[in-house]
Amino acid sequence: MKVKLIKKVDLSEYGKEWEGCYLDFLSPSFEVIKPLLEVGEEKDQQKATEKVFVVLGELFVGGKVVTDEGVKDITKDDLSILPIELINKSVTLLAGTPSPK
């Protein structure tokens, strides 16, 4: 059984064209998020990156982002094309790291 609590990464701070854009993820249990918490200990950067995208993919619900073709819906298969800033923002939210705001 999974508790369906959605965590939203609001992307409107990136400007007017990003208004209404977001990334939605299921709020993870500790068991699901554990690999993300261990990424810093991983010596192999490729393995660390793979762990991040596996967890994000498992938790991804949906989203909208600005592309060179306009605002588009994305799927978990599109996560790897996102700017690293959005990946970091998502991991921070999911790991429960407090926002500086």
N, C-alpha and C positions, 0 to 999 in steps of 0.2 A: 504494500500500500504506500502511496506517495501523497503527501500533503500538497495541495495545489495552491501555493502562494507565489504570486508573480512579483519579481523584482524588475523594475523598469529603469533603464538607462536613458534619461531624457537628453536628447542631442540638440535641443533648441538653443543652447548656449553658443553654438557654432555659427550663428548668424540667422538672418531672416529666412534664407532659403531652406534652413534646417528645421524651421518651426514645424511641429507635428511629426518629426522624425524621432525614432526611438529604437531600442533593442530590448526585448522582453525575454527574461530567463525565469525558469522555475527556481525558487529559493531552495538552495541545496541543503541536504542533511549533512551531518558531519562526515559520514562514510563517503558521500559523493565528493565533498570538497577536499577531503584529506590529500589526494594527489596534488592539488593546487598549493596546499600549504607546504608540501615537501619539494616543490619545484626549485626553491633556492638552494637546496642541498644537492641537486642533480649536477654532476660534473659535465655531463654530455649535453651541450646546448640543444642539439637536435631532439634528444629524448625529452628534455624539459619542454620544448615547444610543442611536441606531439602530445604530451600530457595535458597541457593547457587547452589545446584544441579539442581533444577527446572530451574533456569535462565540459567545456563550453558547448560543444555539439550536443551532448546528452541533456543539457539544461535549456538549450535555446528553444524558445516558443515562436518567435517571429520578430519582425521589425521593418522599419522603413529608413532608408538612407538616401543621401544625395549622390548621384552618380553622374558621369558625363552624359547620360541619357535622361537626366531628370531624377525626380524622386521615384524610387523603386522599392518594392517589397523584396526582402531577402530571405533566404533559407539558411539552414545550418551549413549547407555546402558553400555558401558565400562568405562564411566567417573569415576564411584565410585571406580574403582580399581587403578586409577592413584595415584602415590605418592602425598602427601599433598603439596610438593614443586611445583609440576606442576599445581595443582589446584590454589594455591596462585598466581603463576606466571600468570595464565590465568585471574583470578579475577582482579589482578592489571592492566593488559593490558586493560581489558574490562571497568574497572571503570575510566580509563583515568589517573591513577596515574603515574606521570612522572618516568621514569627509572633513576636509579642512575648513569647509564653509560653516 
